[in-house]
Amino acid sequence: MRDTNGLQTTITLSPVNRVDQTLSLELGLQMALPMPDQAEHLPDQIEAFVHEGGLEIERRLFQAFVEKADQELVLQWRQGEGGAGIRLRGTRPFTFKTTIGEVTVQRSRIEHKKDGRRWRCRRRPPWNTSHQLHITQNLRTRRSGKGSRNRRRAHATHEVGSLGSALEWGFSHTRGRLHRWMAMK
């Protein structure tokens, strides 16, 4: 459960299952938020609560799927060096910086039975992650495309892919705050 300015979210996830090349899980959600005053900002306040709850769901899903992928990687390496096998040495937290915020996952640590050499899954070549922190490519792309601070604060309009000119979204800067908006054309 997470409490943010009165917002409470309880997210329950079933274990992640793998069938062939498909990962699946079931998600349960309970949200409670304080009823804002009946004023002009009510829709904005509810939107902020819903947005925060949605981000929390995305972070939990990312965590569950990455941890499952890590377990699958350990299974691929279970033969170890020279077929002697491996020994699990517990887990260690590893942080991903993503477009949905920072997500800490538990990564497996292993030891090769042949020579006792310890090896963390995060240092294996398939994922190409650093030692303690990984910034996802989606976040790198988003950051590199924003440009200067002044351009970020300026009013920007973008057309949304397949919806073409029917839908616009953008950012505007008013009263010291950056606001996201979406509108039909």
C-alpha positions in Angstrom: 0.0 0.0 0.0 1.2 3.5 -0.8 -0.1 6.7 0.7 0.5 9.9 -1.3 -1.4 13.0 0.0 -4.4 10.9 1.0 -4.2 8.5 -2.0 -4.0 4.8 -1.0 -3.4 2.1 -3.5 -3.2 -1.6 -2.8 -1.9 -3.6 -5.7 -1.9 -7.4 -5.7 -0.1 -9.4 -8.4 -0.3 -13.1 -9.0 2.9 -14.9 -9.8 4.1 -14.3 -13.3 3.6 -17.3 -15.6 5.4 -18.1 -18.8 3.9 -20.1 -21.6 6.2 -20.3 -24.6 7.3 -16.7 -25.2 4.3 -15.1 -23.4 4.5 -13.8 -19.8 1.2 -13.3 -18.0 -0.1 -12.3 -14.5 -3.3 -11.2 -12.8 -3.6 -7.8 -11.2 -5.9 -6.6 -8.4 -6.3 -3.0 -7.5 -7.9 -1.1 -4.7 -7.7 2.7 -4.6 -9.0 5.2 -2.0 -8.6 8.9 -2.4 -10.0 11.9 -0.5 -13.0 13.5 -2.1 -11.8 17.0 -3.3 -13.9 20.0 -2.7 -16.6 20.7 -5.3 -14.6 23.4 -7.0 -13.1 24.2 -10.4 -10.0 22.1 -9.7 -11.9 18.9 -8.8 -11.2 17.2 -12.2 -7.5 18.2 -12.1 -7.1 16.8 -8.6 -8.9 13.5 -9.4 -6.7 13.3 -12.6 -3.6 13.7 -10.5 -4.6 10.9 -8.1 -5.5 8.6 -11.0 -2.3 9.3 -12.7 -0.2 8.6 -9.6 -2.2 5.3 -9.1 -1.5 4.4 -12.8 2.2 5.0 -12.4 2.3 2.8 -9.3 0.6 0.0 -11.3 3.2 0.4 -14.1 6.1 0.3 -11.7 4.8 -2.9 -10.0 4.2 -4.6 -13.4 7.7 -3.6 -14.6 9.2 -5.0 -11.4 7.3 -8.3 -11.6 8.1 -8.9 -15.3 11.8 -8.0 -14.9 12.2 -10.2 -11.9 10.6 -13.1 -13.8 13.0 -12.4 -16.8 15.9 -12.5 -14.3 14.7 -15.9 -13.0 14.5 -17.2 -16.6 18.1 -16.0 -17.2 19.3 -17.9 -14.1 17.6 -21.0 -15.5 19.4 -20.6 -18.8 22.7 -20.4 -16.9 22.0 -23.3 -14.5 24.5 -25.6 -16.1 27.3 -23.3 -14.9 30.9 -23.5 -16.0 31.9 -26.9 -17.4 28.5 -28.3 -16.6 29.2 -28.3 -12.8 26.1 -26.2 -12.1 25.5 -23.1 -10.1 24.5 -22.2 -6.5 22.0 -19.4 -5.8 23.5 -16.8 -3.5 20.3 -14.8 -2.8 19.2 -11.6 -4.4 20.3 -8.0 -4.4 18.4 -4.8 -5.2 19.1 -3.3 -8.6 17.5 0.1 -9.7 16.2 0.8 -13.1 15.5 4.5 -14.1 12.5 4.4 -16.5 10.0 6.7 -18.0 7.6 5.7 -15.2 10.1 6.5 -12.4 12.7 4.5 -10.5 12.0 0.9 -10.0 14.0 -1.4 -7.7 14.0 -5.1 -8.5 15.6 -8.0 -6.8 18.2 -9.5 -9.1 19.6 -13.0 -8.5 23.2 -13.7 -7.5 24.8 -17.0 -8.4 28.1 -18.8 -7.7 29.7 -21.3 -10.1 30.2 -24.7 -8.3 33.2 -25.4 -10.5 35.5 -22.7 -9.2 33.4 -20.8 -6.6 33.4 -17.6 -8.7 30.5 -15.4 -7.8 28.5 -13.7 -10.5 25.5 -11.5 -10.4 22.8 -11.8 -13.1 22.9 -8.1 -13.7 26.5 -8.3 -15.0 25.6 -10.9 -17.7 25.9 -9.8 -21.3 22.3 -10.3 -22.5 20.9 -7.3 -20.7 24.0 -5.0 -20.9 23.3 -3.4 -17.6 25.7 -1.4 -15.4 26.8 -2.5 -11.9 24.3 -0.7 -9.8 21.9 1.4 -11.9 20.4 1.1 -15.4 18.8 3.9 -17.3 16.4 2.4 -19.9 16.7 3.3 -23.5 13.2 4.8 -23.5 14.2 7.3 -20.8 17.4 8.2 -22.6 15.5 8.8 -25.8 12.9 11.0 -24.0 15.6 13.0 -22.2 17.7 13.6 -25.3 14.7 14.8 -27.3 13.6 17.5 -24.8 16.3 20.0 -25.5 16.9 23.1 -23.4 15.1 23.9 -20.2 13.4 27.0 -21.8 12.1 24.9 -24.7 10.7 22.4 -22.3 8.8 25.1 -20.5 7.4 26.6 -23.7 4.0 25.6 -24.9 4.3 22.5 -27.1 1.7 20.7 -29.2 2.0 17.2 -30.7 -0.3 15.1 -32.8 -0.8 11.6 -31.5 0.3 8.8 -33.9 -2.6 6.9 -35.5 -5.2 9.4 -34.3 -3.7 11.9 -36.6 -5.1 15.4 -36.3 -8.1 14.3 -34.2 -6.2 14.5 -30.9 -3.5 16.9 -29.5 -1.5 16.7 -26.4 1.2 19.0 -25.0 2.7 20.8 -22.1 2.2 24.3 -20.9 3.9 26.3 -18.2 1.8 28.5 -16.0 2.3 29.9 -12.5 5.6 28.0 -12.0 4.1 24.6 -12.8 4.4 22.3 -15.8 0.9 21.1 -16.9 0.1 18.2 -19.3 -3.0 18.6 -21.4 -4.9 16.7 -24.0 -7.7 18.0 -26.2 -9.7 17.1 -29.2 -9.1 19.3 -32.3 
